[in-house]
Amino acid sequence: MLSGPKGSEQDPIGQCRVCGRNEELFDLPGRIEKYCWQCSADLAASMLLKTEIDAATAAGRSIEALECEFREVSSRMLGRSQCAEIGNS
């Protein structure tokens, strides 16, 4: 049995909700699903970018660079998701 933070006694390996890979999974605050390291990092980045885009829009600042970064993160996640779908066909 693995030991770690309280509540982590279960096997940390499972299927990522985005890419479908069987890897170590991570929790994100406010989310029930668990994700692999790459997907959890990209999802957290996209959530932060959305908040920043909303704040910049409200303040009347340019959001072009933030939108570009959001598209890059989204494309990576979409690519991993599509690879999972092809692998499961």
PDB file of N, CA, C and O in Angstrom, chain B, residues numbered from 101:
ATOM      1  N   MET B 101       0.845  -1.185   0.000  1.00  0.00           N
ATOM      2  CA  MET B 101       0.000   0.000   0.000  1.00  0.00           C
ATOM      3  C   MET B 101       0.881   1.235   0.000  1.00  0.00           C
ATOM      4  O   MET B 101       1.846   1.315   0.760  1.00  0.00           O
ATOM      5  N   LEU B 102       0.559   2.175  -0.830  1.00  0.00           N
ATOM      6  CA  LEU B 102       1.301   3.416  -0.908  1.00  0.00           C
ATOM      7  C   LEU B 102       0.903   4.330   0.233  1.00  0.00           C
ATOM      8  O   LEU B 102      -0.245   4.322   0.678  1.00  0.00           O
ATOM      9  N   SER B 103       1.849   5.113   0.699  1.00  0.00           N
ATOM     10  CA  SER B 103       1.499   6.079   1.734  1.00  0.00           C
ATOM     11  C   SER B 103       1.709   7.476   1.181  1.00  0.00           C
ATOM     12  O   SER B 103       2.597   7.706   0.361  1.00  0.00           O
ATOM     13  N   GLY B 104       0.899   8.389   1.630  1.00  0.00           N
ATOM     14  CA  GLY B 104       0.974   9.764   1.155  1.00  0.00           C
ATOM     15  C   GLY B 104       0.037  10.617   1.976  1.00  0.00           C
ATOM     16  O   GLY B 104      -0.319  10.249   3.095  1.00  0.00           O
ATOM     17  N   PRO B 105      -0.368  11.755   1.435  1.00  0.00           N
ATOM     18  CA  PRO B 105      -1.286  12.624   2.166  1.00  0.00           C
ATOM     19  C   PRO B 105      -2.579  11.898   2.503  1.00  0.00           C
ATOM     20  O   PRO B 105      -2.985  10.967   1.807  1.00  0.00           O
ATOM     21  N   LYS B 106      -3.215  12.336   3.576  1.00  0.00           N
ATOM     22  CA  LYS B 106      -4.472  11.724   4.008  1.00  0.00           C
ATOM     23  C   LYS B 106      -5.457  11.696   2.843  1.00  0.00           C
ATOM     24  O   LYS B 106      -5.624  12.690   2.136  1.00  0.00           O
ATOM     25  N   GLY B 107      -6.097  10.564   2.651  1.00  0.00           N
ATOM     26  CA  GLY B 107      -7.049  10.411   1.570  1.00  0.00           C
ATOM     27  C   GLY B 107      -6.429   9.906   0.283  1.00  0.00           C
ATOM     28  O   GLY B 107      -7.135   9.704  -0.704  1.00  0.00           O
ATOM     29  N   SER B 108      -5.113   9.697   0.277  1.00  0.00           N
ATOM     30  CA  SER B 108      -4.453   9.245  -0.952  1.00  0.00           C
ATOM     31  C   SER B 108      -4.063   7.779  -0.869  1.00  0.00           C
ATOM     32  O   SER B 108      -3.171   7.338  -1.594  1.00  0.00           O
ATOM     33  N   GLU B 109      -4.713   7.017  -0.001  1.00  0.00           N
ATOM     34  CA  GLU B 109      -4.361   5.620   0.192  1.00  0.00           C
ATOM     35  C   GLU B 109      -4.693   4.751  -1.012  1.00  0.00           C
ATOM     36  O   GLU B 109      -4.139   3.662  -1.157  1.00  0.00           O
ATOM     37  N   GLN B 110      -5.598   5.219  -1.885  1.00  0.00           N
ATOM     38  CA  GLN B 110      -5.972   4.434  -3.048  1.00  0.00           C
ATOM     39  C   GLN B 110      -4.863   4.471  -4.093  1.00  0.00           C
ATOM     40  O   GLN B 110      -3.992   5.340  -4.064  1.00  0.00           O
ATOM     41  N   ASP B 111      -4.912   3.522  -5.008  1.00  0.00           N
ATOM     42  CA  ASP B 111      -3.935   3.430  -6.081  1.00  0.00           C
ATOM     43  C   ASP B 111      -3.990   4.700  -6.924  1.00  0.00           C
ATOM     44  O   ASP B 111      -5.054   5.043  -7.438  1.00  0.00           O
ATOM     45  N   PRO B 112      -2.856   5.416  -7.079  1.00  0.00           N
ATOM     46  CA  PRO B 112      -2.874   6.678  -7.813  1.00  0.00           C
ATOM     47  C   PRO B 112      -2.891   6.501  -9.332  1.00  0.00           C
ATOM     48  O   PRO B 112      -2.975   7.489 -10.061  1.00  0.00           O
ATOM     49  N   ILE B 113      -2.813   5.267  -9.819  1.00  0.00           N
ATOM     50  CA  ILE B 113      -2.818   5.011 -11.257  1.00  0.00           C
ATOM     51  C   ILE B 113      -4.260   4.817 -11.711  1.00  0.00           C
ATOM     52  O   ILE B 113      -5.031   4.094 -11.079  1.00  0.00           O
ATOM     53  N   GLY B 114      -4.610   5.465 -12.803  1.00  0.00           N
ATOM     54  CA  GLY B 114      -5.945   5.329 -13.351  1.00  0.00           C
ATOM     55  C   GLY B 114      -5.991   5.931 -14.731  1.00  0.00           C
ATOM     56  O   GLY B 114      -4.959   6.304 -15.288  1.00  0.00           O
ATOM     57  N   GLN B 115      -7.180   6.026 -15.284  1.00  0.00           N
ATOM     58  CA  GLN B 115      -7.353   6.538 -16.638  1.00  0.00           C
ATOM     59  C   GLN B 115      -7.671   8.031 -16.597  1.00  0.00           C
ATOM     60  O   GLN B 115      -8.627   8.455 -15.946  1.00  0.00           O
ATOM     61  N   CYS B 116      -6.871   8.812 -17.290  1.00  0.00           N
ATOM     62  CA  CYS B 116      -7.060  10.261 -17.377  1.00  0.00           C
ATOM     63  C   CYS B 116      -8.372  10.559 -18.098  1.00  0.00           C
ATOM     64  O   CYS B 116      -8.699   9.912 -19.094  1.00  0.00           O
ATOM     65  N   ARG B 117      -9.125  11.544 -17.592  1.00  0.00           N
ATOM     66  CA  ARG B 117     -10.420  11.902 -18.163  1.00  0.00           C
ATOM     67  C   ARG B 117     -10.293  12.632 -19.496  1.00  0.00           C
ATOM     68  O   ARG B 117     -11.280  12.746 -20.223  1.00  0.00           O
ATOM     69  N   VAL B 118      -9.109  13.127 -19.835  1.00  0.00           N
ATOM     70  CA  VAL B 118      -8.923  13.840 -21.104  1.00  0.00           C
ATOM     71  C   VAL B 118      -8.281  12.940 -22.150  1.00  0.00           C
ATOM     72  O   VAL B 118      -8.838  12.726 -23.226  1.00  0.00           O
ATOM     73  N   CYS B 119      -7.104  12.416 -21.822  1.00  0.00           N
ATOM     74  CA  CYS B 119      -6.343  11.671 -22.834  1.00  0.00           C
ATOM     75  C   CYS B 119      -6.549  10.166 -22.766  1.00  0.00           C
ATOM     76  O   CYS B 119      -6.191   9.451 -23.702  1.00  0.00           O
ATOM     77  N   GLY B 120      -7.121   9.675 -21.668  1.00  0.00           N
ATOM     78  CA  GLY B 120      -7.393   8.256 -21.547  1.00  0.00           C
ATOM     79  C   GLY B 120      -6.203   7.391 -21.192  1.00  0.00           C
ATOM     80  O   GLY B 120      -6.342   6.173 -21.081  1.00  0.00           O
ATOM     81  N   ARG B 121      -5.030   7.992 -21.009  1.00  0.00           N
ATOM     82  CA  ARG B 121      -3.848   7.200 -20.657  1.00  0.00           C
ATOM     83  C   ARG B 121      -3.968   6.691 -19.224  1.00  0.00           C
ATOM     84  O   ARG B 121      -4.539   7.359 -18.362  1.00  0.00           O
ATOM     85  N   ASN B 122      -3.430   5.517 -18.984  1.00  0.00           N
ATOM     86  CA  ASN B 122      -3.360   4.964 -17.636  1.00  0.00           C
ATOM     87  C   ASN B 122      -2.051   5.416 -17.018  1.00  0.00           C
ATOM     88  O   ASN B 122      -0.987   4.864 -17.294  1.00  0.00           O
ATOM     89  N   GLU B 123      -2.154   6.433 -16.176  1.00  0.00           N
ATOM     90  CA  GLU B 123      -0.990   7.031 -15.534  1.00  0.00           C
ATOM     91  C   GLU B 123      -1.373   7.475 -14.129  1.00  0.00           C
ATOM     92  O   GLU B 123      -2.521   7.330 -13.707  1.00  0.00           O
ATOM     93  N   GLU B 124      -0.398   8.015 -13.416  1.00  0.00           N
ATOM     94  CA  GLU B 124      -0.689   8.597 -12.114  1.00  0.00           C
ATOM     95  C   GLU B 124      -1.637   9.776 -12.328  1.00  0.00           C
ATOM     96  O   GLU B 124      -1.431  10.593 -13.226  1.00  0.00           O
ATOM     97  N   LEU B 125      -2.672   9.855 -11.502  1.00  0.00           N
ATOM     98  CA  LEU B 125      -3.685  10.888 -11.663  1.00  0.00           C
ATOM     99  C   LEU B 125      -3.589  11.921 -10.552  1.00  0.00           C
ATOM    100  O   LEU B 125      -3.132  11.635  -9.446  1.00  0.00           O
ATOM    101  N   PHE B 126      -4.033  13.131 -10.877  1.00  0.00           N
ATOM    102  CA  PHE B 126      -3.960  14.256  -9.950  1.00  0.00           C
ATOM    103  C   PHE B 126      -5.316  14.933  -9.846  1.00  0.00           C
ATOM    104  O   PHE B 126      -6.074  14.979 -10.815  1.00  0.00           O
ATOM    105  N   ASP B 127      -5.614  15.453  -8.671  1.00  0.00           N
ATOM    106  CA  ASP B 127      -6.834  16.217  -8.415  1.00  0.00           C
ATOM    107  C   ASP B 127      -6.590  17.684  -8.723  1.00  0.00           C
ATOM    108  O   ASP B 127      -5.482  18.192  -8.552  1.00  0.00           O
ATOM    109  N   LEU B 128      -7.620  18.345  -9.172  1.00  0.00           N
ATOM    110  CA  LEU B 128      -7.591  19.802  -9.300  1.00  0.00           C
ATOM    111  C   LEU B 128      -8.676  20.356  -8.392  1.00  0.00           C
ATOM    112  O   LEU B 128      -9.759  19.777  -8.304  1.00  0.00           O
ATOM    113  N   PRO B 129      -8.408  21.463  -7.719  1.00  0.00           N
ATOM    114  CA  PRO B 129      -9.412  22.051  -6.831  1.00  0.00           C
ATOM    115  C   PRO B 129     -10.708  22.334  -7.593  1.00  0.00           C
ATOM    116  O   PRO B 129     -10.693  22.893  -8.690  1.00  0.00           O
ATOM    117  N   GLY B 130     -11.812  21.942  -6.995  1.00  0.00           N
ATOM    118  CA  GLY B 130     -13.116  22.197  -7.591  1.00  0.00           C
ATOM    119  C   GLY B 130     -13.516  21.226  -8.685  1.00  0.00           C
ATOM    120  O   GLY B 130     -14.564  21.395  -9.309  1.00  0.00           O
ATOM    121  N   ARG B 131     -12.701  20.214  -8.927  1.00  0.00           N
ATOM    122  CA  ARG B 131     -13.004  19.230  -9.973  1.00  0.00           C
ATOM    123  C   ARG B 131     -13.132  17.850  -9.346  1.00  0.00           C
ATOM    124  O   ARG B 131     -12.372  17.505  -8.442  1.00  0.00           O
ATOM    125  N   ILE B 132     -14.084  17.065  -9.817  1.00  0.00           N
ATOM    126  CA  ILE B 132     -14.260  15.699  -9.328  1.00  0.00           C
ATOM    127  C   ILE B 132     -13.349  14.757 -10.105  1.00  0.00           C
ATOM    128  O   ILE B 132     -12.786  13.821  -9.537  1.00  0.00           O
ATOM    129  N   GLU B 133     -13.208  15.006 -11.404  1.00  0.00           N
ATOM    130  CA  GLU B 133     -12.414  14.138 -12.263  1.00  0.00           C
ATOM    131  C   GLU B 133     -10.939  14.248 -11.901  1.00  0.00           C
ATOM    132  O   GLU B 133     -10.496  15.212 -11.277  1.00  0.00           O
ATOM    133  N   LYS B 134     -10.193  13.222 -12.315  1.00  0.00           N
ATOM    134  CA  LYS B 134      -8.744  13.224 -12.112  1.00  0.00           C
ATOM    135  C   LYS B 134      -8.069  13.148 -13.474  1.00  0.00           C
ATOM    136  O   LYS B 134      -8.607  12.581 -14.425  1.00  0.00           O
ATOM    137  N   TYR B 135      -6.878  13.733 -13.543  1.00  0.00           N
ATOM    138  CA  TYR B 135      -6.174  13.880 -14.814  1.00  0.00           C
ATOM    139  C   TYR B 135      -4.707  13.500 -14.654  1.00  0.00           C
ATOM    140  O   TYR B 135      -4.145  13.581 -13.562  1.00  0.00           O
ATOM    141  N   CYS B 136      -4.089  13.078 -15.779  1.00  0.00           N
ATOM    142  CA  CYS B 136      -2.657  12.813 -15.773  1.00  0.00           C
ATOM    143  C   CYS B 136      -1.913  14.142 -15.582  1.00  0.00           C
ATOM    144  O   CYS B 136      -2.511  15.217 -15.630  1.00  0.00           O
ATOM    145  N   TRP B 137      -0.611  14.042 -15.368  1.00  0.00           N
ATOM    146  CA  TRP B 137       0.189  15.238 -15.094  1.00  0.00           C
ATOM    147  C   TRP B 137       0.054  16.268 -16.207  1.00  0.00           C
ATOM    148  O   TRP B 137      -0.190  17.441 -15.926  1.00  0.00           O
ATOM    149  N   GLN B 138       0.208  15.859 -17.463  1.00  0.00           N
ATOM    150  CA  GLN B 138       0.150  16.808 -18.587  1.00  0.00           C
ATOM    151  C   GLN B 138      -1.213  17.461 -18.707  1.00  0.00           C
ATOM    152  O   GLN B 138      -1.313  18.678 -18.863  1.00  0.00           O
ATOM    153  N   CYS B 139      -2.254  16.664 -18.634  1.00  0.00           N
ATOM    154  CA  CYS B 139      -3.611  17.208 -18.783  1.00  0.00           C
ATOM    155  C   CYS B 139      -3.992  18.084 -17.597  1.00  0.00           C
ATOM    156  O   CYS B 139      -4.644  19.112 -17.778  1.00  0.00           O
ATOM    157  N   SER B 140      -3.595  17.695 -16.382  1.00  0.00           N
ATOM    158  CA  SER B 140      -3.937  18.513 -15.224  1.00  0.00           C
ATOM    159  C   SER B 140      -3.212  19.859 -15.301  1.00  0.00           C
ATOM    160  O   SER B 140      -3.777  20.888 -14.932  1.00  0.00           O
ATOM    161  N   ALA B 141      -1.980  19.855 -15.772  1.00  0.00           N
ATOM    162  CA  ALA B 141      -1.243  21.117 -15.913  1.00  0.00           C
ATOM    163  C   ALA B 141      -1.900  22.003 -16.971  1.00  0.00           C
ATOM    164  O   ALA B 141      -2.061  23.205 -16.760  1.00  0.00           O
ATOM    165  N   ASP B 142      -2.276  21.424 -18.093  1.00  0.00           N
ATOM    166  CA  ASP B 142      -2.919  22.212 -19.155  1.00  0.00           C
ATOM    167  C   ASP B 142      -4.302  22.699 -18.729  1.00  0.00           C
ATOM    168  O   ASP B 142      -4.686  23.826 -19.041  1.00  0.00           O
ATOM    169  N   LEU B 143      -5.046  21.858 -18.022  1.00  0.00           N
ATOM    170  CA  LEU B 143      -6.375  22.276 -17.560  1.00  0.00           C
ATOM    171  C   LEU B 143      -6.255  23.415 -16.549  1.00  0.00           C
ATOM    172  O   LEU B 143      -7.012  24.384 -16.614  1.00  0.00           O
ATOM    173  N   ALA B 144      -5.313  23.305 -15.622  1.00  0.00           N
ATOM    174  CA  ALA B 144      -5.106  24.373 -14.642  1.00  0.00           C
ATOM    175  C   ALA B 144      -4.684  25.669 -15.351  1.00  0.00           C
ATOM    176  O   ALA B 144      -5.147  26.753 -14.996  1.00  0.00           O
ATOM    177  N   ALA B 145      -3.809  25.550 -16.347  1.00  0.00           N
ATOM    178  CA  ALA B 145      -3.376  26.729 -17.101  1.00  0.00           C
ATOM    179  C   ALA B 145      -4.549  27.360 -17.845  1.00  0.00           C
ATOM    180  O   ALA B 145      -4.681  28.584 -17.876  1.00  0.00           O
ATOM    181  N   SER B 146      -5.400  26.529 -18.443  1.00  0.00           N
ATOM    182  CA  SER B 146      -6.536  27.078 -19.191  1.00  0.00           C
ATOM    183  C   SER B 146      -7.527  27.767 -18.261  1.00  0.00           C
ATOM    184  O   SER B 146      -8.114  28.785 -18.630  1.00  0.00           O
ATOM    185  N   MET B 147      -7.723  27.224 -17.053  1.00  0.00           N
ATOM    186  CA  MET B 147      -8.618  27.860 -16.091  1.00  0.00           C
ATOM    187  C   MET B 147      -8.064  29.221 -15.664  1.00  0.00           C
ATOM    188  O   MET B 147      -8.811  30.193 -15.554  1.00  0.00           O
ATOM    189  N   LEU B 148      -6.758  29.283 -15.426  1.00  0.00           N
ATOM    190  CA  LEU B 148      -6.127  30.540 -15.042  1.00  0.00           C
ATOM    191  C   LEU B 148      -6.174  31.550 -16.194  1.00  0.00           C
ATOM    192  O   LEU B 148      -6.446  32.733 -15.987  1.00  0.00           O
ATOM    193  N   LEU B 149      -5.907  31.070 -17.394  1.00  0.00           N
ATOM    194  CA  LEU B 149      -5.953  31.961 -18.558  1.00  0.00           C
ATOM    195  C   LEU B 149      -7.349  32.531 -18.775  1.00  0.00           C
ATOM    196  O   LEU B 149      -7.492  33.707 -19.109  1.00  0.00           O
ATOM    197  N   LYS B 150      -8.367  31.720 -18.592  1.00  0.00           N
ATOM    198  CA  LYS B 150      -9.735  32.219 -18.737  1.00  0.00           C
ATOM    199  C   LYS B 150     -10.010  33.334 -17.732  1.00  0.00           C
ATOM    200  O   LYS B 150     -10.618  34.348 -18.077  1.00  0.00           O
ATOM    201  N   THR B 151      -9.567  33.150 -16.500  1.00  0.00           N
ATOM    202  CA  THR B 151      -9.735  34.186 -15.478  1.00  0.00           C
ATOM    203  C   THR B 151      -8.993  35.456 -15.876  1.00  0.00           C
ATOM    204  O   THR B 151      -9.524  36.557 -15.729  1.00  0.00           O
ATOM    205  N   GLU B 152      -7.777  35.313 -16.375  1.00  0.00           N
ATOM    206  CA  GLU B 152      -6.983  36.466 -16.793  1.00  0.00           C
ATOM    207  C   GLU B 152      -7.594  37.172 -17.998  1.00  0.00           C
ATOM    208  O   GLU B 152      -7.582  38.400 -18.076  1.00  0.00           O
ATOM    209  N   ILE B 153      -8.124  36.396 -18.933  1.00  0.00           N
ATOM    210  CA  ILE B 153      -8.780  36.984 -20.110  1.00  0.00           C
ATOM    211  C   ILE B 153     -10.007  37.784 -19.678  1.00  0.00           C
ATOM    212  O   ILE B 153     -10.229  38.894 -20.161  1.00  0.00           O
ATOM    213  N   ASP B 154     -10.796  37.226 -18.775  1.00  0.00           N
ATOM    214  CA  ASP B 154     -11.974  37.940 -18.277  1.00  0.00           C
ATOM    215  C   ASP B 154     -11.578  39.236 -17.574  1.00  0.00           C
ATOM    216  O   ASP B 154     -12.209  40.273 -17.780  1.00  0.00           O
ATOM    217  N   ALA B 155     -10.542  39.181 -16.749  1.00  0.00           N
ATOM    218  CA  ALA B 155     -10.086  40.370 -16.019  1.00  0.00           C
ATOM    219  C   ALA B 155      -9.533  41.424 -16.973  1.00  0.00           C
ATOM    220  O   ALA B 155      -9.813  42.612 -16.811  1.00  0.00           O
ATOM    221  N   ALA B 156      -8.754  41.003 -17.962  1.00  0.00           N
ATOM    222  CA  ALA B 156      -8.188  41.946 -18.925  1.00  0.00           C
ATOM    223  C   ALA B 156      -9.288  42.583 -19.772  1.00  0.00           C
ATOM    224  O   ALA B 156      -9.233  43.775 -20.076  1.00  0.00           O
ATOM    225  N   THR B 157     -10.278  41.791 -20.147  1.00  0.00           N
ATOM    226  CA  THR B 157     -11.400  42.313 -20.922  1.00  0.00           C
ATOM    227  C   THR B 157     -12.154  43.361 -20.113  1.00  0.00           C
ATOM    228  O   THR B 157     -12.483  44.429 -20.628  1.00  0.00           O
ATOM    229  N   ALA B 158     -12.427  43.057 -18.854  1.00  0.00           N
ATOM    230  CA  ALA B 158     -13.152  43.994 -17.983  1.00  0.00           C
ATOM    231  C   ALA B 158     -12.370  45.287 -17.776  1.00  0.00           C
ATOM    232  O   ALA B 158     -12.959  46.357 -17.624  1.00  0.00           O
ATOM    233  N   ALA B 159     -11.034  45.184 -17.772  1.00  0.00           N
ATOM    234  CA  ALA B 159     -10.189  46.355 -17.559  1.00  0.00           C
ATOM    235  C   ALA B 159      -9.876  47.090 -18.865  1.00  0.00           C
ATOM    236  O   ALA B 159      -9.218  48.131 -18.844  1.00  0.00           O
ATOM    237  N   GLY B 160     -10.338  46.564 -19.989  1.00  0.00           N
ATOM    238  CA  GLY B 160     -10.100  47.199 -21.278  1.00  0.00           C
ATOM    239  C   GLY B 160      -8.696  46.993 -21.825  1.00  0.00           C
ATOM    240  O   GLY B 160      -8.245  47.744 -22.689  1.00  0.00           O
ATOM    241  N   ARG B 161      -7.998  45.965 -21.315  1.00  0.00           N
ATOM    242  CA  ARG B 161      -6.636  45.680 -21.798  1.00  0.00           C
ATOM    243  C   ARG B 161      -6.685  44.693 -22.960  1.00  0.00           C
ATOM    244  O   ARG B 161      -7.676  43.992 -23.164  1.00  0.00           O
ATOM    245  N   SER B 162      -5.614  44.658 -23.696  1.00  0.00           N
ATOM    246  CA  SER B 162      -5.492  43.724 -24.819  1.00  0.00           C
ATOM    247  C   SER B 162      -5.447  42.285 -24.303  1.00  0.00           C
ATOM    248  O   SER B 162      -4.787  41.987 -23.308  1.00  0.00           O
ATOM    249  N   ILE B 163      -6.152  41.415 -24.990  1.00  0.00           N
ATOM    250  CA  ILE B 163      -6.165  40.001 -24.596  1.00  0.00           C
ATOM    251  C   ILE B 163      -5.568  39.099 -25.672  1.00  0.00           C
ATOM    252  O   ILE B 163      -5.639  37.874 -25.571  1.00  0.00           O
ATOM    253  N   GLU B 164      -4.989  39.698 -26.688  1.00  0.00           N
ATOM    254  CA  GLU B 164      -4.482  38.926 -27.825  1.00  0.00           C
ATOM    255  C   GLU B 164      -3.465  37.867 -27.411  1.00  0.00           C
ATOM    256  O   GLU B 164      -3.578  36.715 -27.830  1.00  0.00           O
ATOM    257  N   ALA B 165      -2.476  38.230 -26.601  1.00  0.00           N
ATOM    258  CA  ALA B 165      -1.450  37.269 -26.182  1.00  0.00           C
ATOM    259  C   ALA B 165      -2.051  36.171 -25.310  1.00  0.00           C
ATOM    260  O   ALA B 165      -1.685  35.002 -25.434  1.00  0.00           O
ATOM    261  N   LEU B 166      -2.977  36.549 -24.425  1.00  0.00           N
ATOM    262  CA  LEU B 166      -3.627  35.564 -23.563  1.00  0.00           C
ATOM    263  C   LEU B 166      -4.460  34.586 -24.387  1.00  0.00           C
ATOM    264  O   LEU B 166      -4.446  33.382 -24.132  1.00  0.00           O
ATOM    265  N   GLU B 167      -5.181  35.105 -25.369  1.00  0.00           N
ATOM    266  CA  GLU B 167      -5.984  34.242 -26.239  1.00  0.00           C
ATOM    267  C   GLU B 167      -5.108  33.288 -27.033  1.00  0.00           C
ATOM    268  O   GLU B 167      -5.469  32.127 -27.225  1.00  0.00           O
ATOM    269  N   CYS B 168      -3.965  33.765 -27.494  1.00  0.00           N
ATOM    270  CA  CYS B 168      -3.037  32.920 -28.249  1.00  0.00           C
ATOM    271  C   CYS B 168      -2.536  31.773 -27.368  1.00  0.00           C
ATOM    272  O   CYS B 168      -2.484  30.623 -27.804  1.00  0.00           O
ATOM    273  N   GLU B 169      -2.172  32.094 -26.134  1.00  0.00           N
ATOM    274  CA  GLU B 169      -1.709  31.061 -25.216  1.00  0.00           C
ATOM    275  C   GLU B 169      -2.840  30.080 -24.887  1.00  0.00           C
ATOM    276  O   GLU B 169      -2.608  28.875 -24.788  1.00  0.00           O
ATOM    277  N   PHE B 170      -4.054  30.591 -24.720  1.00  0.00           N
ATOM    278  CA  PHE B 170      -5.212  29.729 -24.452  1.00  0.00           C
ATOM    279  C   PHE B 170      -5.435  28.763 -25.610  1.00  0.00           C
ATOM    280  O   PHE B 170      -5.713  27.584 -25.391  1.00  0.00           O
ATOM    281  N   ARG B 171      -5.314  29.256 -26.841  1.00  0.00           N
ATOM    282  CA  ARG B 171      -5.486  28.376 -28.013  1.00  0.00           C
ATOM    283  C   ARG B 171      -4.418  27.289 -28.043  1.00  0.00           C
ATOM    284  O   ARG B 171      -4.712  26.145 -28.390  1.00  0.00           O
ATOM    285  N   GLU B 172      -3.184  27.631 -27.684  1.00  0.00           N
ATOM    286  CA  GLU B 172      -2.104  26.638 -27.671  1.00  0.00           C
ATOM    287  C   GLU B 172      -2.381  25.535 -26.652  1.00  0.00           C
ATOM    288  O   GLU B 172      -2.227  24.351 -26.951  1.00  0.00           O
ATOM    289  N   VAL B 173      -2.789  25.932 -25.450  1.00  0.00           N
ATOM    290  CA  VAL B 173      -3.103  24.959 -24.406  1.00  0.00           C
ATOM    291  C   VAL B 173      -4.277  24.090 -24.840  1.00  0.00           C
ATOM    292  O   VAL B 173      -4.241  22.868 -24.694  1.00  0.00           O
ATOM    293  N   SER B 174      -5.304  24.719 -25.368  1.00  0.00           N
ATOM    294  CA  SER B 174      -6.488  23.981 -25.822  1.00  0.00           C
ATOM    295  C   SER B 174      -6.138  23.003 -26.930  1.00  0.00           C
ATOM    296  O   SER B 174      -6.654  21.885 -26.957  1.00  0.00           O
ATOM    297  N   SER B 175      -5.271  23.410 -27.838  1.00  0.00           N
ATOM    298  CA  SER B 175      -4.858  22.529 -28.940  1.00  0.00           C
ATOM    299  C   SER B 175      -4.115  21.306 -28.430  1.00  0.00           C
ATOM    300  O   SER B 175      -4.321  20.201 -28.932  1.00  0.00           O
ATOM    301  N   ARG B 176      -3.248  21.494 -27.431  1.00  0.00           N
ATOM    302  CA  ARG B 176      -2.529  20.351 -26.853  1.00  0.00           C
ATOM    303  C   ARG B 176      -3.507  19.363 -26.237  1.00  0.00           C
ATOM    304  O   ARG B 176      -3.396  18.155 -26.446  1.00  0.00           O
ATOM    305  N   MET B 177      -4.468  19.884 -25.474  1.00  0.00           N
ATOM    306  CA  MET B 177      -5.444  19.003 -24.828  1.00  0.00           C
ATOM    307  C   MET B 177      -6.314  18.297 -25.856  1.00  0.00           C
ATOM    308  O   MET B 177      -6.593  17.106 -25.719  1.00  0.00           O
ATOM    309  N   LEU B 178      -6.745  19.022 -26.886  1.00  0.00           N
ATOM    310  CA  LEU B 178      -7.554  18.428 -27.940  1.00  0.00           C
ATOM    311  C   LEU B 178      -6.769  17.330 -28.652  1.00  0.00           C
ATOM    312  O   LEU B 178      -7.314  16.266 -28.944  1.00  0.00           O
ATOM    313  N   GLY B 179      -5.509  17.581 -28.929  1.00  0.00           N
ATOM    314  CA  GLY B 179      -4.668  16.584 -29.588  1.00  0.00           C
ATOM    315  C   GLY B 179      -4.553  15.307 -28.773  1.00  0.00           C
ATOM    316  O   GLY B 179      -4.657  14.208 -29.318  1.00  0.00           O
ATOM    317  N   ARG B 180      -4.336  15.447 -27.458  1.00  0.00           N
ATOM    318  CA  ARG B 180      -4.247  14.261 -26.599  1.00  0.00           C
ATOM    319  C   ARG B 180      -5.592  13.539 -26.544  1.00  0.00           C
ATOM    320  O   ARG B 180      -5.639  12.309 -26.553  1.00  0.00           O
ATOM    321  N   SER B 181      -6.674  14.297 -26.488  1.00  0.00           N
ATOM    322  CA  SER B 181      -8.008  13.703 -26.448  1.00  0.00           C
ATOM    323  C   SER B 181      -8.303  12.925 -27.732  1.00  0.00           C
ATOM    324  O   SER B 181      -8.834  11.815 -27.682  1.00  0.00           O
ATOM    325  N   GLN B 182      -7.958  13.508 -28.875  1.00  0.00           N
ATOM    326  CA  GLN B 182      -8.209  12.844 -30.153  1.00  0.00           C
ATOM    327  C   GLN B 182      -7.359  11.592 -30.305  1.00  0.00           C
ATOM    328  O   GLN B 182      -7.815  10.602 -30.878  1.00  0.00           O
ATOM    329  N   CYS B 183      -6.127  11.622 -29.799  1.00  0.00           N
ATOM    330  CA  CYS B 183      -5.281  10.436 -29.845  1.00  0.00           C
ATOM    331  C   CYS B 183      -5.901   9.327 -29.017  1.00  0.00           C
ATOM    332  O   CYS B 183      -5.835   8.157 -29.394  1.00  0.00           O
ATOM    333  N   ALA B 184      -6.506   9.686 -27.886  1.00  0.00           N
ATOM    334  CA  ALA B 184      -7.167   8.690 -27.029  1.00  0.00           C
ATOM    335  C   ALA B 184      -8.352   8.080 -27.756  1.00  0.00           C
ATOM    336  O   ALA B 184      -8.571   6.871 -27.669  1.00  0.00           O
ATOM    337  N   GLU B 185      -9.125   8.896 -28.476  1.00  0.00           N
ATOM    338  CA  GLU B 185     -10.290   8.399 -29.213  1.00  0.00           C
ATOM    339  C   GLU B 185      -9.864   7.444 -30.315  1.00  0.00           C
ATOM    340  O   GLU B 185     -10.508   6.416 -30.523  1.00  0.00           O
ATOM    341  N   ILE B 186      -8.794   7.765 -31.020  1.00  0.00           N
ATOM    342  CA  ILE B 186      -8.293   6.902 -32.093  1.00  0.00           C
ATOM    343  C   ILE B 186      -7.807   5.589 -31.500  1.00  0.00           C
ATOM    344  O   ILE B 186      -8.048   4.523 -32.065  1.00  0.00           O
ATOM    345  N   GLY B 187      -7.125   5.662 -30.368  1.00  0.00           N
ATOM    346  CA  GLY B 187      -6.610   4.457 -29.717  1.00  0.00           C
ATOM    347  C   GLY B 187      -7.711   3.554 -29.204  1.00  0.00           C
ATOM    348  O   GLY B 187      -7.515   2.344 -29.097  1.00  0.00           O
ATOM    349  N   ASN B 188      -8.868   4.117 -28.885  1.00  0.00           N
ATOM    350  CA  ASN B 188      -9.989   3.324 -28.354  1.00  0.00           C
ATOM    351  C   ASN B 188     -10.928   2.843 -29.450  1.00  0.00           C
ATOM    352  O   ASN B 188     -11.895   2.139 -29.158  1.00  0.00           O
ATOM    353  N   SER B 189     -10.669   3.203 -30.701  1.00  0.00           N
ATOM    354  CA  SER B 189     -11.556   2.790 -31.805  1.00  0.00           C
ATOM    355  C   SER B 189     -11.293   1.365 -32.222  1.00  0.00           C
ATOM    356  O   SER B 189     -11.947   0.857 -33.133  1.00  0.00           O
TER     357      SER B 189
END
